[in-house]
Amino acid sequence: VAHFGNGDLAPLLRELADFEPTAYERVGVDRALAILVDLALVQQSHLKILDVGCSVGTISRLLASSGHQVTGVDSDVVAAVQAWQDPDSISAARRGYSMARCRFIEADIRTFLDTDDGQYDVALLLSVLHHWLSGYGYVGVSRFDRVEIRDTLTKLCSVVRRCLYVETPIEDEAAEMPEDPLGEFRFPGWFVESGLARSVTAVASTVATNGKPRRLWRVDLS
Ligand SMILES: C[S@@+](CC[C@H](N)C(=O)[O-])C[C@H]1O[C@@H](n2cnc3c(N)ncnc32)[C@H](O)[C@@H]1O
């Protein structure tokens, strides 16, 4: 295989070789692969990708290594409320992962969308959305109100040309999460119901960095 997705397979294989076999899916390699395979199937190459809530940046870096141009944005809200995450290590990891085709920005996505004038082909929302209504760490930090969720996602979709990849909890974990009492924010279906997307396609079953089973969806925009 000369090309993987849009890029060279070799950098991805080198990245895989650096991880313990049992750990690679926990840091996002399987999710980067699932996205790259899906993009390759629909023949999308040399894309501008916005990774919303990129955390340490592993997935951003892998997609950039495969030929895409990636912007990772994270406000480090999880690191601020969960002791097991160290903001300094996260920043150091991102600095190490920066490369010509991969830039990282420490900002809340709301601020980023207000100030950035870029257009993107694809945006990632991997294990991000389900926290916005309740806030993080079950203590309500960085909670969005309903209008903010609608406005932020509408604004995000307006700067993305093709599709989103959205990762959601499966039912078992969804039961642990505080439910939307009004039943509005059911992702990924919400994007179609609100007229922002024309279809939703299941891409893969995945494992989040916390070890929880998740589902990855492609949301094709209207
Ligand atoms: C559960 S982690 C998922 C990290 C990564 N996407 C993954 O799947 O491995 C959620 C990430 O989203 C970031 N995040 C949450 N809300 C955000 C916001 N409003 N703006 C920027 N980043 C945000 C958090 O800081 C955290 O790093």
The ligand as an ORCA input file, in Angstrom:
! r2SCAN-3c Opt
* xyz 0 1
  C     -12.569     13.209     27.376
  S     -11.324     14.202     26.642
  C     -11.170     13.523     24.998
  C      -9.828     13.815     24.378
  C      -9.622     13.332     22.935
  N     -10.561     13.980     22.027
  C      -9.773     11.840     22.873
  O     -10.851     11.366     22.466
  O      -8.821     11.120     23.210
  C     -12.191     15.718     26.266
  C     -11.237     16.840     25.872
  O     -11.999     17.942     25.385
  C     -11.485     19.132     25.929
  N     -12.571     20.125     25.940
  C     -13.773     19.997     26.526
  N     -14.508     21.094     26.369
  C     -13.757     21.940     25.640
  C     -13.962     23.251     25.149
  N     -15.083     23.930     25.402
  N     -12.997     23.830     24.403
  C     -11.828     23.166     24.169
  N     -11.571     21.933     24.622
  C     -12.516     21.321     25.347
  C     -11.012     18.713     27.321
  O     -10.056     19.615     27.890
  C     -10.434     17.344     27.060
  O      -9.049     17.377     26.739
*
